[in-house]
Amino acid sequence: MKLVWSSASPFARKVLVVAHELGIADRIETVTGTGTPMAPAEATKAGNPLAKLPSLTRDDGPPIYDSAVIVQYLTSLIADQTVLPAAGPDRWQALTLEALGDGICESAISVRYELALRDEAQQSADWMAAQMSKVDGALDALDGDMLPSGDFSVGHAAVGCALGYLDLRFADKDWRSGRTALTAWYDGFLERASAKATEPSA
Ligand SMILES: N[C@@H](CCC(=O)N[C@@H](CS)C(=O)NCC(=O)O)C(=O)O
């Protein structure tokens, strides 16, 4: 299988974290798709008509996307896996946690694009503040009722990768301040082999 990927993408990292947790990372070859919305890489366009990464080319079918679909596909390859619980409250908790982690990334990436890709005169401080307020709302929820718990799931992977993205691109943000429970959980995430094997870089 081939995964269109970039070293900074938290969505692509989530897919790889799940692959490591499932024990199938060695079945995935990564293809670099680094680019921007204005200038996407050829591999990124080839894998997804939306010109976003990650996408996964399977051995027996057309490319699939987005990261949440790829994760579901990978879990379907392994009988009796627990990374995506098959049914019941644990499944909905895992998927909701995944949506929360992914949502942090979507908002943070939109701010990153605003800062990195638009002239200062075009940047909207109000837009960026609104997006970062979504990030902060999600972080507060994760430090409270939504703190990841139980067996490691796709939700845990998404949250860990989102926090890793904040450290990578928003190092000045100090998201840990006042969020001791989430900080402690993240320290545990960083100790996992799957996190160590997929450390992001700019
Ligand atoms: N919902 C998508 C989001 C993917 C996404 O936004 N990826 C970024 C890279 S981290 C991208 O390809 N951005 C290019 C663009 O927005 O045009 C997923 O979960 O895979």
PDBQT file of the ligand as one rigid body, heavy atoms in Angstrom, charges set to zero:
ROOT
HETATM    1  N1  LIG A 301     -10.068  15.872   6.453  1.00  0.00    +0.000 N 
HETATM    2  C1  LIG A 301      -8.798  15.613   5.833  1.00  0.00    +0.000 C 
HETATM    3  C2  LIG A 301      -7.881  16.803   6.003  1.00  0.00    +0.000 C 
HETATM    4  C3  LIG A 301      -6.603  16.641   5.221  1.00  0.00    +0.000 C 
HETATM    5  C4  LIG A 301      -5.802  17.933   5.136  1.00  0.00    +0.000 C 
HETATM    6  O1  LIG A 301      -6.313  19.036   5.347  1.00  0.00    +0.000 OA
HETATM    7  N2  LIG A 301      -4.521  17.770   4.832  1.00  0.00    +0.000 N 
HETATM    8  C5  LIG A 301      -3.660  18.915   4.617  1.00  0.00    +0.000 C 
HETATM    9  C6  LIG A 301      -2.237  18.582   4.979  1.00  0.00    +0.000 C 
HETATM   10  S1  LIG A 301      -2.057  18.331   6.715  1.00  0.00    +0.000 SA
HETATM   11  C7  LIG A 301      -3.691  19.250   3.136  1.00  0.00    +0.000 C 
HETATM   12  O2  LIG A 301      -3.561  18.376   2.316  1.00  0.00    +0.000 OA
HETATM   13  N3  LIG A 301      -3.891  20.527   2.816  1.00  0.00    +0.000 N 
HETATM   14  C8  LIG A 301      -3.897  20.989   1.474  1.00  0.00    +0.000 C 
HETATM   15  C9  LIG A 301      -5.123  21.781   1.171  1.00  0.00    +0.000 C 
HETATM   16  O3  LIG A 301      -5.933  22.060   2.069  1.00  0.00    +0.000 OA
HETATM   17  O4  LIG A 301      -5.272  22.144   0.002  1.00  0.00    +0.000 OA
HETATM   18  C10 LIG A 301      -8.190  14.333   6.410  1.00  0.00    +0.000 C 
HETATM   19  O5  LIG A 301      -8.571  13.955   7.517  1.00  0.00    +0.000 OA
HETATM   20  O6  LIG A 301      -7.377  13.678   5.741  1.00  0.00    +0.000 OA
ENDROOT
TORSDOF 0
